[in-house]
Amino acid sequence: MLELTANYHIRVANGKRARGYEYEIVSYEEYEKLKQGIETVLDEILDNLKQFNGSPVVQKQNEPLKEKKVSKLVE
């Protein structure tokens, strides 16, 4: 919220510190642009996670064999 307020995407419309604040979007067009940008970044992150096979197994020389655990992402 602080970052959105600092960058003038939202502003305090109402409220007090003790009870909380109500915010409003400064510009609907700016909101739509921001929303699309966030969706794009989240889609890219999701695609990267889907391609991720898990971290490599790190094993010391005299350690018993470790199995690599792979978890599936649920869509």
Biopython code that builds the backbone (N, CA, C, O; Angstrom):
import numpy as np
from Bio.PDB.StructureBuilder import StructureBuilder

atoms = [
    (1, "MET", "N", (0.824, -1.181, 0.000)),
    (1, "MET", "CA", (0.000, 0.000, 0.000)),
    (1, "MET", "C", (0.876, 1.256, 0.000)),
    (1, "MET", "O", (0.576, 2.244, -0.670)),
    (2, "LEU", "N", (1.964, 1.190, 0.768)),
    (2, "LEU", "CA", (2.848, 2.352, 0.820)),
    (2, "LEU", "C", (3.444, 2.661, -0.548)),
    (2, "LEU", "O", (3.530, 3.819, -0.956)),
    (3, "GLU", "N", (3.855, 1.603, -1.250)),
    (3, "GLU", "CA", (4.450, 1.807, -2.576)),
    (3, "GLU", "C", (3.428, 2.351, -3.564)),
    (3, "GLU", "O", (3.740, 3.243, -4.354)),
    (4, "LEU", "N", (2.218, 1.823, -3.526)),
    (4, "LEU", "CA", (1.172, 2.319, -4.424)),
    (4, "LEU", "C", (0.834, 3.772, -4.115)),
    (4, "LEU", "O", (0.611, 4.570, -5.025)),
    (5, "THR", "N", (0.797, 4.114, -2.833)),
    (5, "THR", "CA", (0.530, 5.496, -2.443)),
    (5, "THR", "C", (1.689, 6.406, -2.840)),
    (5, "THR", "O", (1.473, 7.503, -3.354)),
    (6, "ALA", "N", (2.914, 5.950, -2.600)),
    (6, "ALA", "CA", (4.100, 6.750, -2.923)),
    (6, "ALA", "C", (4.212, 7.015, -4.418)),
    (6, "ALA", "O", (4.726, 8.055, -4.830)),
    (7, "ASN", "N", (3.730, 6.074, -5.234)),
    (7, "ASN", "CA", (3.800, 6.233, -6.689)),
    (7, "ASN", "C", (2.518, 6.827, -7.275)),
    (7, "ASN", "O", (2.325, 6.824, -8.491)),
    (8, "TYR", "N", (1.656, 7.329, -6.413)),
    (8, "TYR", "CA", (0.426, 8.029, -6.815)),
    (8, "TYR", "C", (-0.552, 7.166, -7.608)),
    (8, "TYR", "O", (-1.275, 7.674, -8.465)),
    (9, "HIS", "N", (-0.579, 5.861, -7.325)),
    (9, "HIS", "CA", (-1.563, 4.987, -7.957)),
    (9, "HIS", "C", (-2.864, 4.978, -7.159)),
    (9, "HIS", "O", (-3.949, 4.836, -7.723)),
    (10, "ILE", "N", (-2.741, 5.130, -5.836)),
    (10, "ILE", "CA", (-3.915, 5.191, -4.967)),
    (10, "ILE", "C", (-3.731, 6.347, -3.992)),
    (10, "ILE", "O", (-2.629, 6.873, -3.837)),
    (11, "ARG", "N", (-4.820, 6.733, -3.339)),
    (11, "ARG", "CA", (-4.736, 7.764, -2.309)),
    (11, "ARG", "C", (-5.744, 7.425, -1.210)),
    (11, "ARG", "O", (-6.711, 6.695, -1.428)),
    (12, "VAL", "N", (-5.490, 7.970, -0.041)),
    (12, "VAL", "CA", (-6.396, 7.764, 1.092)),
    (12, "VAL", "C", (-7.657, 8.579, 0.828)),
    (12, "VAL", "O", (-7.590, 9.788, 0.611)),
    (13, "ALA", "N", (-8.787, 7.918, 0.849)),
    (13, "ALA", "CA", (-10.053, 8.595, 0.604)),
    (13, "ALA", "C", (-10.752, 8.937, 1.909)),
    (13, "ALA", "O", (-11.539, 9.881, 1.976)),
    (14, "ASN", "N", (-10.458, 8.158, 2.950)),
    (14, "ASN", "CA", (-11.242, 8.244, 4.156)),
    (14, "ASN", "C", (-10.562, 7.447, 5.257)),
    (14, "ASN", "O", (-9.714, 6.603, 4.968)),
    (15, "GLY", "N", (-10.910, 7.691, 6.490)),
    (15, "GLY", "CA", (-10.483, 6.851, 7.586)),
    (15, "GLY", "C", (-9.509, 7.523, 8.531)),
    (15, "GLY", "O", (-9.077, 8.655, 8.320)),
    (16, "LYS", "N", (-9.178, 6.785, 9.585)),
    (16, "LYS", "CA", (-8.253, 7.246, 10.605)),
    (16, "LYS", "C", (-7.281, 6.119, 10.936)),
    (16, "LYS", "O", (-7.555, 4.946, 10.683)),
    (17, "ARG", "N", (-6.157, 6.494, 11.498)),
    (17, "ARG", "CA", (-5.109, 5.528, 11.814)),
    (17, "ARG", "C", (-5.623, 4.415, 12.737)),
    (17, "ARG", "O", (-5.306, 3.246, 12.520)),
    (18, "ALA", "N", (-6.394, 4.755, 13.742)),
    (18, "ALA", "CA", (-6.874, 3.774, 14.720)),
    (18, "ALA", "C", (-7.871, 2.779, 14.133)),
    (18, "ALA", "O", (-7.933, 1.634, 14.582)),
    (19, "ARG", "N", (-8.643, 3.194, 13.149)),
    (19, "ARG", "CA", (-9.701, 2.327, 12.604)),
    (19, "ARG", "C", (-9.401, 1.821, 11.211)),
    (19, "ARG", "O", (-10.104, 0.940, 10.714)),
    (20, "GLY", "N", (-8.384, 2.348, 10.570)),
    (20, "GLY", "CA", (-8.042, 1.936, 9.223)),
    (20, "GLY", "C", (-8.428, 2.976, 8.192)),
    (20, "GLY", "O", (-9.145, 3.932, 8.488)),
    (21, "TYR", "N", (-7.950, 2.777, 6.996)),
    (21, "TYR", "CA", (-8.173, 3.740, 5.923)),
    (21, "TYR", "C", (-8.930, 3.098, 4.772)),
    (21, "TYR", "O", (-8.904, 1.881, 4.591)),
    (22, "GLU", "N", (-9.590, 3.924, 4.014)),
    (22, "GLU", "CA", (-10.186, 3.523, 2.742)),
    (22, "GLU", "C", (-9.368, 4.207, 1.660)),
    (22, "GLU", "O", (-9.041, 5.390, 1.761)),
    (23, "TYR", "N", (-9.045, 3.446, 0.625)),
    (23, "TYR", "CA", (-8.232, 3.981, -0.465)),
    (23, "TYR", "C", (-9.060, 4.039, -1.731)),
    (23, "TYR", "O", (-10.043, 3.312, -1.880)),
    (24, "GLU", "N", (-8.656, 4.906, -2.636)),
    (24, "GLU", "CA", (-9.293, 4.950, -3.947)),
    (24, "GLU", "C", (-8.213, 5.017, -5.018)),
    (24, "GLU", "O", (-7.119, 5.537, -4.797)),
    (25, "ILE", "N", (-8.546, 4.483, -6.165)),
    (25, "ILE", "CA", (-7.623, 4.486, -7.296)),
    (25, "ILE", "C", (-7.612, 5.885, -7.893)),
    (25, "ILE", "O", (-8.665, 6.475, -8.133)),
    (26, "VAL", "N", (-6.426, 6.407, -8.131)),
    (26, "VAL", "CA", (-6.291, 7.772, -8.648)),
    (26, "VAL", "C", (-6.781, 7.852, -10.087)),
    (26, "VAL", "O", (-7.536, 8.761, -10.430)),
    (27, "SER", "N", (-6.366, 6.920, -10.930)),
    (27, "SER", "CA", (-6.744, 6.941, -12.337)),
    (27, "SER", "C", (-7.102, 5.526, -12.785)),
    (27, "SER", "O", (-6.292, 4.609, -12.652)),
    (28, "TYR", "N", (-8.303, 5.346, -13.311)),
    (28, "TYR", "CA", (-8.730, 4.023, -13.752)),
    (28, "TYR", "C", (-7.854, 3.510, -14.890)),
    (28, "TYR", "O", (-7.551, 2.318, -14.938)),
    (29, "GLU", "N", (-7.443, 4.377, -15.800)),
    (29, "GLU", "CA", (-6.570, 3.959, -16.900)),
    (29, "GLU", "C", (-5.222, 3.481, -16.356)),
    (29, "GLU", "O", (-4.672, 2.478, -16.811)),
    (30, "GLU", "N", (-4.708, 4.218, -15.380)),
    (30, "GLU", "CA", (-3.448, 3.840, -14.752)),
    (30, "GLU", "C", (-3.600, 2.496, -14.037)),
    (30, "GLU", "O", (-2.701, 1.656, -14.077)),
    (31, "TYR", "N", (-4.741, 2.305, -13.388)),
    (31, "TYR", "CA", (-5.036, 1.041, -12.715)),
    (31, "TYR", "C", (-5.039, -0.113, -13.708)),
    (31, "TYR", "O", (-4.444, -1.157, -13.442)),
    (32, "GLU", "N", (-5.695, 0.057, -14.839)),
    (32, "GLU", "CA", (-5.745, -0.998, -15.851)),
    (32, "GLU", "C", (-4.349, -1.330, -16.374)),
    (32, "GLU", "O", (-4.025, -2.498, -16.590)),
    (33, "LYS", "N", (-3.524, -0.302, -16.577)),
    (33, "LYS", "CA", (-2.152, -0.513, -17.029)),
    (33, "LYS", "C", (-1.352, -1.280, -15.977)),
    (33, "LYS", "O", (-0.626, -2.219, -16.303)),
    (34, "LEU", "N", (-1.488, -0.882, -14.739)),
    (34, "LEU", "CA", (-0.797, -1.548, -13.633)),
    (34, "LEU", "C", (-1.268, -2.986, -13.496)),
    (34, "LEU", "O", (-0.457, -3.894, -13.314)),
    (35, "LYS", "N", (-2.565, -3.191, -13.583)),
    (35, "LYS", "CA", (-3.146, -4.536, -13.479)),
    (35, "LYS", "C", (-2.602, -5.444, -14.580)),
    (35, "LYS", "O", (-2.228, -6.585, -14.310)),
    (36, "GLN", "N", (-2.554, -4.951, -15.809)),
    (36, "GLN", "CA", (-2.036, -5.734, -16.930)),
    (36, "GLN", "C", (-0.557, -6.066, -16.723)),
    (36, "GLN", "O", (-0.113, -7.178, -17.009)),
    (37, "GLY", "N", (0.195, -5.089, -16.225)),
    (37, "GLY", "CA", (1.615, -5.320, -15.959)),
    (37, "GLY", "C", (1.826, -6.395, -14.904)),
    (37, "GLY", "O", (2.708, -7.244, -15.040)),
    (38, "ILE", "N", (1.016, -6.357, -13.854)),
    (38, "ILE", "CA", (1.113, -7.364, -12.794)),
    (38, "ILE", "C", (0.736, -8.731, -13.329)),
    (38, "ILE", "O", (1.411, -9.718, -13.035)),
    (39, "GLU", "N", (-0.332, -8.806, -14.111)),
    (39, "GLU", "CA", (-0.758, -10.080, -14.692)),
    (39, "GLU", "C", (0.324, -10.659, -15.592)),
    (39, "GLU", "O", (0.557, -11.868, -15.583)),
    (40, "THR", "N", (0.987, -9.807, -16.370)),
    (40, "THR", "CA", (2.051, -10.264, -17.258)),
    (40, "THR", "C", (3.211, -10.850, -16.456)),
    (40, "THR", "O", (3.721, -11.920, -16.787)),
    (41, "VAL", "N", (3.619, -10.156, -15.415)),
    (41, "VAL", "CA", (4.717, -10.642, -14.578)),
    (41, "VAL", "C", (4.337, -11.944, -13.890)),
    (41, "VAL", "O", (5.140, -12.875, -13.832)),
    (42, "LEU", "N", (3.118, -12.016, -13.368)),
    (42, "LEU", "CA", (2.678, -13.247, -12.702)),
    (42, "LEU", "C", (2.600, -14.416, -13.684)),
    (42, "LEU", "O", (2.950, -15.543, -13.332)),
    (43, "ASP", "N", (2.147, -14.159, -14.906)),
    (43, "ASP", "CA", (2.113, -15.213, -15.927)),
    (43, "ASP", "C", (3.514, -15.717, -16.244)),
    (43, "ASP", "O", (3.721, -16.921, -16.394)),
    (44, "GLU", "N", (4.480, -14.802, -16.348)),
    (44, "GLU", "CA", (5.862, -15.204, -16.620)),
    (44, "GLU", "C", (6.417, -16.039, -15.475)),
    (44, "GLU", "O", (7.092, -17.041, -15.710)),
    (45, "ILE", "N", (6.140, -15.637, -14.241)),
    (45, "ILE", "CA", (6.612, -16.392, -13.077)),
    (45, "ILE", "C", (5.991, -17.779, -13.067)),
    (45, "ILE", "O", (6.682, -18.764, -12.806)),
    (46, "LEU", "N", (4.703, -17.868, -13.346)),
    (46, "LEU", "CA", (4.019, -19.153, -13.372)),
    (46, "LEU", "C", (4.606, -20.055, -14.453)),
    (46, "LEU", "O", (4.820, -21.242, -14.208)),
    (47, "ASP", "N", (4.869, -19.519, -15.640)),
    (47, "ASP", "CA", (5.487, -20.302, -16.706)),
    (47, "ASP", "C", (6.857, -20.822, -16.286)),
    (47, "ASP", "O", (7.194, -21.974, -16.559)),
    (48, "ASN", "N", (7.655, -19.974, -15.621)),
    (48, "ASN", "CA", (8.972, -20.398, -15.146)),
    (48, "ASN", "C", (8.853, -21.496, -14.103)),
    (48, "ASN", "O", (9.649, -22.435, -14.099)),
    (49, "LEU", "N", (7.871, -21.391, -13.220)),
    (49, "LEU", "CA", (7.679, -22.418, -12.200)),
    (49, "LEU", "C", (7.242, -23.743, -12.816)),
    (49, "LEU", "O", (7.648, -24.809, -12.354)),
    (50, "LYS", "N", (6.424, -23.676, -13.850)),
    (50, "LYS", "CA", (5.981, -24.906, -14.512)),
    (50, "LYS", "C", (7.146, -25.630, -15.175)),
    (50, "LYS", "O", (7.141, -26.857, -15.270)),
    (51, "GLN", "N", (8.146, -24.875, -15.636)),
    (51, "GLN", "CA", (9.309, -25.475, -16.288)),
    (51, "GLN", "C", (10.363, -25.932, -15.287)),
    (51, "GLN", "O", (11.273, -26.680, -15.646)),
    (52, "PHE", "N", (10.253, -25.495, -14.050)),
    (52, "PHE", "CA", (11.238, -25.788, -13.021)),
    (52, "PHE", "C", (11.126, -27.242, -12.595)),
    (52, "PHE", "O", (10.039, -27.715, -12.263)),
    (53, "ASN", "N", (12.242, -27.947, -12.603)),
    (53, "ASN", "CA", (12.270, -29.362, -12.254)),
    (53, "ASN", "C", (12.604, -29.598, -10.797)),
    (53, "ASN", "O", (12.597, -30.748, -10.356)),
    (54, "GLY", "N", (12.886, -28.593, -10.054)),
    (54, "GLY", "CA", (13.312, -28.749, -8.665)),
    (54, "GLY", "C", (14.792, -28.470, -8.557)),
    (54, "GLY", "O", (15.495, -28.391, -9.564)),
    (55, "SER", "N", (15.259, -28.323, -7.343)),
    (55, "SER", "CA", (16.671, -28.024, -7.152)),
    (55, "SER", "C", (17.493, -29.301, -7.234)),
    (55, "SER", "O", (16.984, -30.385, -6.947)),
    (56, "PRO", "N", (18.764, -29.185, -7.626)),
    (56, "PRO", "CA", (19.598, -30.370, -7.705)),
    (56, "PRO", "C", (19.843, -30.956, -6.316)),
    (56, "PRO", "O", (19.852, -30.235, -5.318)),
    (57, "VAL", "N", (20.038, -32.257, -6.268)),
    (57, "VAL", "CA", (20.321, -32.928, -5.005)),
    (57, "VAL", "C", (21.788, -32.699, -4.676)),
    (57, "VAL", "O", (22.669, -32.971, -5.491)),
    (58, "VAL", "N", (22.035, -32.202, -3.485)),
    (58, "VAL", "CA", (23.400, -31.980, -3.035)),
    (58, "VAL", "C", (23.758, -33.123, -2.114)),
    (58, "VAL", "O", (23.063, -33.387, -1.133)),
    (59, "GLN", "N", (24.847, -33.800, -2.434)),
    (59, "GLN", "CA", (25.223, -34.978, -1.667)),
    (59, "GLN", "C", (26.716, -34.984, -1.430)),
    (59, "GLN", "O", (27.505, -34.729, -2.340)),
    (60, "LYS", "N", (27.103, -35.280, -0.182)),
    (60, "LYS", "CA", (28.513, -35.373, 0.161)),
    (60, "LYS", "C", (29.040, -36.728, -0.256)),
    (60, "LYS", "O", (28.264, -37.653, -0.499)),
    (61, "GLN", "N", (30.352, -36.854, -0.340)),
    (61, "GLN", "CA", (30.993, -38.047, -0.879)),
    (61, "GLN", "C", (30.627, -39.332, -0.117)),
    (61, "GLN", "O", (30.326, -40.338, -0.758)),
    (62, "ASN", "N", (30.642, -39.337, 1.210)),
    (62, "ASN", "CA", (30.401, -40.556, 1.988)),
    (62, "ASN", "C", (28.983, -40.657, 2.537)),
    (62, "ASN", "O", (28.718, -41.471, 3.421)),
    (63, "GLU", "N", (28.096, -39.862, 2.036)),
    (63, "GLU", "CA", (26.724, -39.838, 2.510)),
    (63, "GLU", "C", (25.895, -40.899, 1.786)),
    (63, "GLU", "O", (26.146, -41.185, 0.615)),
    (64, "PRO", "N", (24.892, -41.495, 2.483)),
    (64, "PRO", "CA", (24.008, -42.442, 1.787)),
    (64, "PRO", "C", (23.285, -41.752, 0.633)),
    (64, "PRO", "O", (23.082, -40.538, 0.662)),
    (65, "LEU", "N", (22.904, -42.511, -0.368)),
    (65, "LEU", "CA", (22.251, -41.984, -1.558)),
    (65, "LEU", "C", (20.945, -41.276, -1.193)),
    (65, "LEU", "O", (20.118, -41.819, -0.461)),
    (66, "LYS", "N", (20.773, -40.071, -1.709)),
    (66, "LYS", "CA", (19.551, -39.305, -1.486)),
    (66, "LYS", "C", (18.651, -39.433, -2.704)),
    (66, "LYS", "O", (19.117, -39.520, -3.840)),
    (67, "GLU", "N", (17.364, -39.442, -2.442)),
    (67, "GLU", "CA", (16.413, -39.446, -3.552)),
    (67, "GLU", "C", (15.978, -38.022, -3.816)),
    (67, "GLU", "O", (15.826, -37.221, -2.894)),
    (68, "LYS", "N", (15.778, -37.715, -5.089)),
    (68, "LYS", "CA", (15.320, -36.389, -5.476)),
    (68, "LYS", "C", (13.802, -36.375, -5.407)),
    (68, "LYS", "O", (13.133, -37.182, -6.052)),
    (69, "LYS", "N", (13.262, -35.446, -4.613)),
    (69, "LYS", "CA", (11.820, -35.323, -4.491)),
    (69, "LYS", "C", (11.341, -34.258, -5.466)),
    (69, "LYS", "O", (11.860, -33.143, -5.492)),
    (70, "VAL", "N", (10.358, -34.611, -6.256)),
    (70, "VAL", "CA", (9.774, -33.673, -7.221)),
    (70, "VAL", "C", (8.311, -33.533, -6.886)),
    (70, "VAL", "O", (7.578, -34.517, -6.798)),
    (71, "SER", "N", (7.898, -32.303, -6.703)),
    (71, "SER", "CA", (6.473, -32.069, -6.426)),
    (71, "SER", "C", (5.827, -31.443, -7.661)),
    (71, "SER", "O", (6.456, -30.668, -8.383)),
    (72, "LYS", "N", (4.593, -31.784, -7.884)),
    (72, "LYS", "CA", (3.856, -31.246, -9.030)),
    (72, "LYS", "C", (3.144, -29.974, -8.627)),
    (72, "LYS", "O", (2.669, -29.842, -7.499)),
    (73, "LEU", "N", (3.077, -29.048, -9.552)),
    (73, "LEU", "CA", (2.286, -27.841, -9.352)),
    (73, "LEU", "C", (0.848, -28.160, -9.699)),
    (73, "LEU", "O", (0.577, -28.809, -10.709)),
    (74, "VAL", "N", (-0.052, -27.718, -8.886)),
    (74, "VAL", "CA", (-1.469, -27.944, -9.129)),
    (74, "VAL", "C", (-2.028, -26.711, -9.789)),
    (74, "VAL", "O", (-1.859, -25.599, -9.290)),
    (75, "GLU", "N", (-2.689, -26.900, -10.900)),
    (75, "GLU", "CA", (-3.268, -25.749, -11.616)),
    (75, "GLU", "C", (-4.670, -25.498, -11.152)),
    (75, "GLU", "O", (-5.324, -24.574, -11.635)),
]
sb = StructureBuilder()
sb.init_structure("model")
sb.init_model(0)
sb.init_chain("A")
sb.init_seg("    ")
for serial, (resi, resn, name, xyz) in enumerate(atoms, 1):
    if name == "N":
        sb.init_residue(resn, " ", resi, " ")
    sb.init_atom(name, np.array(xyz, "f"), 0.0, 1.0, " ", f" {name:<3s}", serial, name[0])
structure = sb.get_structure()
